[in-house]
Amino acid sequence: MAKQIIVSHEGLKKLQQELEYLKTVKRKEVAQAIQKARAYGDLSENSEYDEAKNEQAEIEGKIANLEATLENAIVLDDAELGTDKVNVGNKVAVHNIDTDEESEYKIVSTAEADPIMGLISDDSPLGKALIGQRKGDSVNVETPMGVVKYTITNISK
């Protein structure tokens, strides 16, 4: 059985829109590129054809991945989300003890993760360390630059 993925309503909508785009727009674009490349003749030395076929395989892989993700998605019910312990869907404010800096992250599934926007995966090192912890708890996170120690200063919805 595939791993169940918890997504927000917005995340589910985004995934569905991306799947629809890939199926309706990108598939047609790639099919046209393949057809155009075939018109050049000899396929054995046709780089445009090879490139279009590789793009087609990539898109089909993305479609299959999105379909599997959506099939195993559980939509997060905000009403059931508590703030006593960190869980997927929570916003978590943390204090980096080494740099004395505050940061806030939202814990999301891998399908919704976007670290630049402050959306960190529950499967990331920081996400894994924070899940299940309470306000005031300290966690150590193994990073490529060494261990970073955080204290949880707030948990919210």
N, C-alpha and C positions, 0 to 999 in steps of 0.2 A: 504494500500500500504506500502511496506517495505521501510525503509530508504535508500536513495541513498547514495552510498559510493564513494568518490573520491579517485582514486588510480593513481599512476604513471604507466608508461609503464613497468618499472621494477617490480613494485608491482603486476601488473596484471599477468605478466609472472610467477612470483614466486607462486602466488595463483593457476594458471593453472597447474604448475608443481607439486605442492603439491597435488592437486586434482587427477591428473593422477597417481601419486605414490600411493595414498590411494586406488584408484580404481583397479589398476593393480597389485601392489605388496602386500600391506598390506591385502587386502581382501583375496588373495590366501593364505597368511601365516596363517591368522586366520582360514580360512576354513580347512586347513590342521591340525591345532592345535585342532579344534573341532572334526574332523574325528579321529585323534589319541586318543583323550580323550574318544570318544565313544567306542573305541576298548577295553577300560579298563573294560567295563561292566556297572554295576549298576550306572545310572546317578544321582540317588537321593543323593548319598554320594560321588560324584566325584568332587573334588575341581578343578581339571584341566579343566574339562568340564565347570564348573561354571565360572572360570576365563576366559576361551576362549570365552564364550558367552558374558560376560561383556565387553571384549575387542572388540568383534564384534559390540556390541551396541554402544560403544564409537566411533569406526571408522565410522559406518554408520551415527552417529550424526555429526561427523566432515565433512563427505562428504556432507550431507544435508546443513550444515552451509556454506561450501565453495561454493556449487552450488547457494545458495541464495545470497551470497555475490557477486559472479561473475555475476549473473543475474541483480543485482542492481548497478553494478559498472559503474562509469563514468570515462573514462580515462582522466587524466589531460593533457591539452595541454600547454606545457611550453611557447609557443609563446603568449598565452593569459595571462600568469602570470605576474602581475605587482609587483612593489616593493614599491609603495606608501603606501599600507596598508598590514598588515599581513593576509595571506590566506593560505589555504592548498597548500603545495608545496613549500612555502617559507622557506628559512633559516633565522633564527632570532637570532641575537646576543643580549644578555641581560646582564645587570649589576645588581648583587644582592647587594642592598644597605646595608643590614645588615652585610654581610661577605666581601664586597668589592671585589667580584669575578666576572669574566666574564665567560659566557657560551654561546655556540651556539647550537641551536636545529633546526631540520627540522620538520615542522608541516606536519603530514601525517594523513591518515585515521586510524581508529581503526584496520583495517585489516593489516596495515603495521607497526604499532607501535612497537618500540624496544627501550625503554628508555636507556638501556645500550649503544646503538649505537648512542644516541642523536636524535632518531626519536620519537617524542612525538605526541600523538593522539590529534586531534582537539577536542576530547571529554574529554580529561583529564582536571583537574583544571587549569594547566598552559596554555594548548592549548586554552581552552575556554576564558581565560583572555586575551591572546595575539591576537586572531582573531579579525580583524577589527581595530586594533590599528596602530599608525604611529610611525615612528622613533622619539625618544625623549619623547614619552608617558610613564607614569609610571602606573604599574598595581599592585594590591594587590592580592595575591594568597593564598587561604585558604589551609593549609596543616595540617597533623596530629600533626606537631610540632608548629602550630600557623600560623599567617599571615606572608607571606614573600613578601617584596616589591621589584619589579624589574623595571628597566628603559630599554627601548628598545634602543640599540645603533646602530643597523644596520638591514636592511631587504634586502635580496638578493634572487636570483633564485637558 
